[in-house]
Amino acid sequence: MRKKIVAGNWKMNLNYDEAILLADSVSNLVKENQKTNVILAPPSVYLNEIAILIRDNPMISVAAQNCSDKISGAFTGEISAAMLSSIDVSHVIIGHSERRKYFNESNSLLAEKIRVVLENNLLPIYCCGETIEERNSKKHFEIIAEQIKTGLFHLDDSKMKTCTIAYEPVWAIGTGVNATAEQAQEMHLYIRNLIKEKYGAETAKEISILYGGSVTSQNASELFSCPDVDGGLVGGASLKAEEFFSIIQTMEKRISS
């Protein structure tokens, strides 16, 4: 059975004291008997300390928000996958739309990042999503197919099974406008069918596909009720412990139902 996941992407927010307090608060709320896998993605400067802080809570993992496609060398300011692996980081978010937009990260570059992440025994959370212009022009399926095929389909079956995919329509990120449950389910099923065509039904059933884009405690229940939505990549709502935990509890109710 594929994992149910609620991941919090803190982006470039919070000072040191705020970050430690938030991680500690979430860790105190998330109980060991929960079935939802929780992932925290703080800014890189806090990764090591937060990884240590939550080490005793088996239900919480730590993700980096990005990593370099380079192994090592004279790349000032970059962080390698090997560095992340050495400090108990388990996941890396690759291909977030903000990286694609502001840092011009191409699908082929992201494929290389996926490769180095997996070579260092880290687990990728690969993001894909279309802009409002692409959706309005009916190119959204084409865009997602290209992002998935170029970014991930160079992997063999065993490596593909270690990946998590996050569908995040760009027009819903930080806008307060989320995709409807019908739109989310439609795209998640489309992505799962792409995987099925390439790798077969078993692999397609095993891979968790998360929804990202203005997920809140108010809309989580409707989104998580979709059969192919396996959780959320949460942005702003993950910066408040109680709000984030409410989203986690929503997933717990889905698992129990």
C-alpha positions in Angstrom: 0.0 0.0 0.0 1.4 3.4 -1.0 2.3 5.8 1.7 0.1 8.7 2.8 2.2 11.8 3.2 1.8 15.4 4.5 4.9 17.4 3.7 5.5 21.0 4.9 7.6 23.2 2.6 8.7 26.2 4.7 10.4 27.9 1.7 12.4 31.0 2.6 10.6 31.7 5.9 11.3 31.8 9.6 14.3 32.9 11.6 16.3 30.3 13.7 14.2 30.5 16.9 10.9 30.4 14.9 12.1 27.4 12.9 13.2 25.4 16.0 10.0 26.2 17.8 7.9 25.1 14.8 9.7 21.8 14.4 9.5 21.1 18.1 5.8 21.9 18.2 5.0 19.6 15.2 7.1 16.8 16.7 5.2 17.1 20.0 1.9 16.9 18.2 2.7 14.0 15.8 2.4 10.7 17.7 4.3 7.6 17.0 1.1 5.6 16.4 0.0 7.8 13.5 -0.1 6.3 10.0 0.6 9.5 8.1 4.2 10.1 7.1 5.1 13.7 8.0 8.0 15.5 6.2 9.4 18.9 7.2 11.3 20.9 4.6 13.0 23.8 6.4 15.5 26.2 4.9 18.9 24.6 4.5 20.6 26.4 7.3 18.3 24.7 9.8 18.4 21.2 8.3 21.0 19.6 10.6 19.6 20.9 13.9 16.0 20.0 13.0 17.0 16.5 11.8 18.6 16.0 15.3 15.6 17.5 17.0 13.0 15.1 15.4 15.3 12.1 15.4 13.4 10.2 18.0 10.0 10.7 16.3 9.8 7.9 13.6 6.8 9.5 11.9 8.7 12.7 10.9 11.4 13.0 8.2 13.4 16.0 7.0 13.6 17.1 3.4 15.9 19.7 1.7 14.1 22.1 -0.5 16.7 21.7 -3.3 20.2 20.4 -4.0 22.8 20.8 -6.7 23.1 18.6 -9.8 26.9 18.7 -9.2 28.7 16.1 -7.1 31.2 18.6 -5.5 33.7 21.3 -6.5 33.9 25.0 -7.0 30.2 25.9 -6.9 29.9 28.6 -4.3 26.7 28.6 -2.4 25.5 25.2 -3.7 24.7 22.2 -1.5 25.4 18.7 -2.7 23.3 15.6 -2.3 26.2 14.0 -0.4 26.2 16.8 2.1 22.5 16.3 2.7 22.9 12.6 3.1 25.6 13.1 5.7 23.2 15.0 8.1 20.2 12.6 8.3 18.2 14.4 5.6 16.1 11.7 3.9 14.2 13.5 1.2 14.9 16.3 -1.4 12.3 18.4 -3.1 13.3 18.6 -6.8 11.6 20.8 -9.5 9.4 23.0 -7.4 7.7 25.5 -9.7 9.6 28.4 -8.0 12.9 26.7 -8.9 11.7 26.3 -12.5 10.4 29.9 -12.7 13.0 31.9 -10.8 16.1 29.8 -11.4 15.3 28.6 -14.9 15.6 24.9 -14.0 14.8 22.8 -17.0 13.4 19.2 -17.0 16.8 17.9 -18.2 18.6 19.6 -15.3 16.0 18.2 -12.9 16.6 14.7 -14.3 20.3 15.1 -13.4 19.4 16.2 -9.9 17.1 13.2 -9.5 20.1 11.0 -10.5 22.5 12.4 -7.9 19.8 12.4 -5.2 19.2 8.7 -5.7 22.9 7.9 -6.0 23.3 9.3 -2.5 20.4 7.2 -1.1 18.0 10.1 -0.7 14.4 10.1 -1.7 13.2 12.6 -4.3 9.9 14.5 -4.1 9.6 15.5 -7.8 7.3 18.4 -8.5 5.3 19.1 -11.7 2.7 21.6 -12.6 1.3 23.9 -15.3 0.7 27.6 -15.4 -2.7 29.1 -15.8 -1.9 30.0 -19.4 -1.0 26.4 -20.2 -4.2 25.2 -18.6 -6.4 27.7 -20.3 -4.8 26.7 -23.7 -5.6 23.0 -22.9 -1.9 22.2 -22.9 -1.8 21.1 -19.2 -1.7 17.4 -19.9 1.0 17.8 -22.4 3.1 20.0 -20.0 2.8 17.5 -17.2 3.7 14.5 -19.5 6.9 16.3 -20.6 7.9 17.1 -17.0 7.3 13.6 -15.8 8.9 11.8 -18.8 12.0 13.9 -19.0 12.5 14.3 -15.2 11.8 10.7 -14.1 11.4 8.2 -16.9 15.2 7.7 -17.3 15.0 5.7 -14.0 14.7 2.0 -13.8 11.7 0.4 -12.1 13.4 0.0 -8.7 14.5 3.6 -8.5 11.2 4.9 -9.8 9.4 3.2 -6.9 11.5 5.3 -4.4 10.1 8.6 -5.9 7.2 10.7 -4.6 5.5 13.0 -7.1 3.9 16.3 -6.2 1.4 17.8 -8.6 1.3 21.5 -7.9 -0.6 23.7 -10.4 1.4 26.9 -10.6 -1.7 29.0 -10.6 -2.7 27.6 -7.2 0.6 28.2 -5.3 0.4 31.0 -2.8 -2.7 32.4 -4.4 -5.3 31.1 -2.1 -6.9 29.4 -5.1 -6.6 25.6 -5.0 -7.5 23.2 -7.7 -10.9 21.6 -7.2 -11.1 18.0 -6.1 -12.1 17.1 -9.6 -9.2 18.9 -11.2 -6.7 17.3 -8.7 -8.1 13.8 -9.2 -8.1 14.1 -12.9 -4.4 15.1 -13.0 -3.3 12.7 -10.4 -5.0 9.8 -12.3 -3.4 11.0 -15.5 0.1 11.0 -13.8 -0.5 7.5 -12.4 -1.6 6.3 -15.9 1.6 7.7 -17.4 3.6 5.7 -14.8 1.5 2.6 -15.5 2.2 2.9 -19.3 5.9 3.1 -18.7 6.5 0.8 -15.6 3.3 -1.3 -15.2 0.4 -1.3 -12.8 2.3 -2.5 -9.8 4.7 0.4 -9.8 2.0 2.9 -10.6 0.0 1.7 -7.5 3.0 2.0 -5.2 4.0 5.6 -6.0 2.6 8.4 -3.8 1.3 11.4 -5.6 0.8 14.5 -3.5 -1.2 17.7 -4.3 0.4 21.0 -3.7 -1.2 24.4 -4.1 -2.8 26.4 -1.3 -3.6 23.3 0.8 -5.3 24.3 4.1 -7.2 22.6 6.9 -10.4 23.9 5.2 -9.9 22.2 1.8 -7.7 19.2 2.8 -10.6 16.9 3.5 -12.1 17.3 0.0 -8.7 17.0 -1.7 -7.6 14.0 0.3 -10.8 12.2 -0.4 -9.8 11.8 -4.0 -8.6 8.2 -4.7 -5.4 9.2 -6.4 -4.4 12.0 -4.0 -2.0 10.5 -1.4 -1.4 13.6 0.6 -0.2 17.2 0.3 2.9 19.3 -0.2 1.8 22.2 2.0 3.3 25.7 1.8 2.0 28.6 4.0 -0.2 26.4 6.1 2.8 24.4 7.3 4.2 27.5 9.0 1.7 27.2 11.8 2.0 24.0 13.9 -1.7 23.7 14.8 -2.9 24.4 11.2 -0.3 21.9 9.8 -1.3 19.3 12.4 -5.0 19.8 11.5 -4.1 18.8 7.9 -2.2 15.8 9.2 -5.3 14.8 11.2 -7.4 15.1 8.1 -5.2 12.5 6.4 -5.4 10.3 9.5 -9.2 10.3 9.2 -9.0 9.3 5.6 -6.7 6.4 6.4 -9.0 5.2 9.1 -12.2 5.5 7.1 
